[in-house]
């Protein structure tokens, strides 16, 4: 069963809320972890972006285009995706319970689950599409990060990477303490580049469209490293 066949199936058969969709991901794809990751990522992006739109109260055309950049949805499946989006938006359950369920798909040790950071990255991509990260969006993203067990320093690093606060702080982007020895900076930089190589992202089951967007993550990491390197050479 493909991702979009699954979306069609659950939008036709599910009326009890988005939580049951997550349960269906686990039940249907339990024997195929790789496909389960791909489906989980797709469902999470659809549902959590819908919940974010509800929290913010506004859905702009820029945000719609940003969502479409993450997924190339076949024309025949767009109505099914729209139904899943509306199901999530209208579900009386709060986004927190859904985020908890999604984190649970990564297992008990989901604090180190890379897919959850990928989901958060995608939500940032949508939230900042109109050029502004609204207070409600920031509060929403911060709470999702907490549920995903992404610690505060890591969250601030992601926030800086998206340059929401203006010109990104390179030390914050790399997640190293300001003034650290350059050898430590270089080690951290190489670790980040290895972890975010496209092959690693593909192995995590991310759709091809998102891989293209995720190159901005590497670009931000490279720019931060080069900025620190230039500054240290000047000194």
RAJOUR-V416073 format. One record per residue. N is the residue number from 1. RES is the residue in one letter. PHI is phi in radians with two decimals (* if undefined). D_CENTER is the distance of its C-alpha to the mean C-alpha in Angstrom with 2 decimals. Layout:
# RAJOUR-V416073
((N/RES/PHI/D_CENTER) (N/RES/PHI/D_CENTER))
This chain:
# RAJOUR-V416073
((1/X/*/23.58) (2/X/-1.41/20.89) (3/X/-1.01/17.52) (4/X/-1.30/19.20) (5/X/-1.13/22.34) (6/X/-1.10/20.48) (7/X/-1.01/19.00) (8/X/-1.10/22.60) (9/X/-1.08/24.07) (10/X/-1.29/22.09) (11/X/-1.26/22.49) (12/X/-1.41/26.19) (13/X/-1.72/26.76) (14/X/-1.75/24.47) (15/X/-2.34/25.76) (16/X/-1.75/25.11) (17/X/2.01/21.58) (18/X/-1.22/17.98) (19/X/-1.05/18.61) (20/X/-1.22/21.01) (21/X/-1.16/18.49) (22/X/-1.10/16.54) (23/X/-1.07/20.00) (24/X/-1.17/20.80) (25/X/-1.02/17.93) (26/X/-1.15/19.46) (27/X/-1.23/22.98) (28/X/-1.37/22.86) (29/X/-1.93/20.83) (30/X/-1.04/21.98) (31/X/-1.51/24.20) (32/X/-2.29/21.71) (33/X/-0.99/18.83) (34/X/-1.14/17.44) (35/X/-1.18/17.50) (36/X/-1.07/16.20) (37/X/-1.10/12.95) (38/X/-1.14/12.67) (39/X/-1.16/13.68) (40/X/-1.06/11.53) (41/X/-1.06/8.26) (42/X/-1.11/10.05) (43/X/-1.12/11.49) (44/X/-1.09/8.54) (45/X/-1.14/7.06) (46/X/-1.15/10.76) (47/X/-1.27/11.77) (48/X/-1.26/9.39) (49/X/-1.21/9.66) (50/X/-1.15/13.31) (51/X/-1.14/13.61) (52/X/-1.16/12.28) (53/X/-1.10/14.88) (54/X/-1.17/17.42) (55/X/-1.15/16.90) (56/X/-1.37/17.31) (57/X/1.49/20.08) (58/X/-2.39/19.63) (59/X/-2.12/17.97) (60/X/-1.62/18.95) (61/X/-1.09/19.62) (62/X/-1.09/17.39) (63/X/-1.20/14.36) (64/X/-1.10/15.68) (65/X/-1.11/16.07) (66/X/-1.11/12.54) (67/X/-1.10/11.43) (68/X/-1.19/14.22) (69/X/-1.27/13.13) (70/X/-1.43/10.18) (71/X/-2.24/12.76) (72/X/-1.71/16.46) (73/X/-1.56/17.84) (74/X/-0.97/21.53) (75/X/-0.95/23.81) (76/X/-1.23/25.33) (77/X/-1.83/22.11) (78/X/-1.10/20.89) (79/X/-1.15/22.93) (80/X/-1.18/21.46) (81/X/-1.12/17.84) (82/X/-1.08/19.26) (83/X/-1.17/20.96) (84/X/-1.16/17.93) (85/X/-1.06/16.20) (86/X/-1.18/19.49) (87/X/-1.05/19.87) (88/X/-1.15/16.74) (89/X/-1.16/17.83) (90/X/-1.59/21.37) (91/X/-1.02/20.87) (92/X/-1.26/22.80) (93/X/-1.16/20.66) (94/X/-1.25/18.40) (95/X/-1.12/14.62) (96/X/-1.13/15.23) (97/X/-1.15/17.08) (98/X/-1.19/14.53) (99/X/-1.07/11.71) (100/X/-1.08/14.53) (101/X/-1.11/15.30) (102/X/-1.14/11.92) (103/X/-1.08/12.03) (104/X/-1.10/15.55) (105/X/-1.17/14.80) (106/X/-1.51/14.03) (107/X/1.66/17.53) (108/X/-1.16/19.33) (109/X/-1.70/18.05) (110/X/-1.26/14.35) (111/X/-1.07/14.40) (112/X/-1.93/14.03) (113/X/-1.42/11.67) (114/X/-1.13/9.58) (115/X/-1.05/7.53) (116/X/-1.19/6.30) (117/X/-1.19/5.36) (118/X/-1.07/3.73) (119/X/-1.09/1.95) (120/X/-1.09/2.84) (121/X/-1.06/3.49) (122/X/-1.10/3.61) (123/X/-1.14/5.08) (124/X/-1.08/6.97) (125/X/-1.00/8.10) (126/X/-1.27/9.50) (127/X/-1.09/10.90) (128/X/-1.57/12.71) (129/X/-1.07/14.03) (130/X/-1.55/17.29) (131/X/1.53/17.84) (132/X/-2.42/17.56) (133/X/-1.75/15.21) (134/X/-1.24/17.34) (135/X/-0.99/18.33) (136/X/-1.17/17.15) (137/X/-1.14/13.62) (138/X/-1.10/13.67) (139/X/-1.10/15.24) (140/X/-1.10/12.76) (141/X/-1.11/9.70) (142/X/-1.12/12.18) (143/X/-1.21/13.25) (144/X/-1.05/10.01) (145/X/-1.05/9.78) (146/X/-1.08/13.41) (147/X/-1.13/13.11) (148/X/-1.36/10.71) (149/X/1.08/13.52) (150/X/-1.59/11.82) (151/X/-1.23/15.08) (152/X/-1.06/16.12) (153/X/-1.08/16.87) (154/X/-1.16/13.56) (155/X/-1.06/11.88) (156/X/-1.12/14.58) (157/X/-1.14/13.97) (158/X/-1.13/10.39) (159/X/-1.03/12.09) (160/X/-1.14/14.93) (161/X/-1.06/13.11) (162/X/-1.49/12.13) (163/X/0.92/15.81) (164/X/-1.17/15.54) (165/X/-1.63/18.74) (166/X/1.81/20.67) (167/X/-1.13/21.51) (168/X/-1.20/19.19) (169/X/-1.37/20.99) (170/X/-1.08/21.06) (171/X/-1.14/21.84) (172/X/-1.23/18.89) (173/X/-1.04/16.51) (174/X/-1.41/18.04) (175/X/1.27/18.26) (176/X/-2.10/22.03) (177/X/-1.20/24.82) (178/X/-0.97/26.60) (179/X/1.52/29.77) (180/X/-1.09/28.84) (181/X/-1.00/31.00) (182/X/-1.07/29.90) (183/X/-1.04/30.05) (184/X/-1.22/27.35) (185/X/-1.07/25.19) (186/X/-1.11/25.76) (187/X/-1.09/24.97) (188/X/-1.14/21.61) (189/X/-1.04/20.88) (190/X/-1.11/21.91) (191/X/-1.13/19.81) (192/X/-1.15/16.59) (193/X/-1.10/17.71) (194/X/-1.12/18.56) (195/X/-1.22/15.31) (196/X/-1.92/13.35) (197/X/-1.09/16.07) (198/X/-0.89/15.28) (199/X/-1.09/17.29) (200/X/-1.19/15.12) (201/X/-1.19/11.97) (202/X/-1.09/14.31) (203/X/-1.12/15.62) (204/X/-1.43/12.35) (205/X/1.52/12.71) (206/X/-1.32/10.20) (207/X/-1.16/12.07) (208/X/-0.99/14.27) (209/X/-1.07/13.08) (210/X/-1.24/9.59) (211/X/-1.02/11.69) (212/X/-1.10/13.64) (213/X/-1.20/10.99) (214/X/-1.18/9.84) (215/X/-1.10/13.53) (216/X/-1.17/13.15) (217/X/-1.14/11.61) (218/X/-1.12/14.89) (219/X/-1.06/16.89) (220/X/-1.16/15.99) (221/X/-1.15/16.86) (222/X/-1.07/20.04) (223/X/-1.10/21.05) (224/X/-1.12/20.79) (225/X/-1.09/22.86) (226/X/-1.11/25.39) (227/X/-1.15/25.80) (228/X/-1.14/26.59) (229/X/-1.06/28.85) (230/X/-1.11/30.75) (231/X/-1.12/31.21) (232/X/-1.22/32.62) (233/X/-1.19/34.96) (234/X/-1.11/36.27) (235/X/-1.15/37.02))
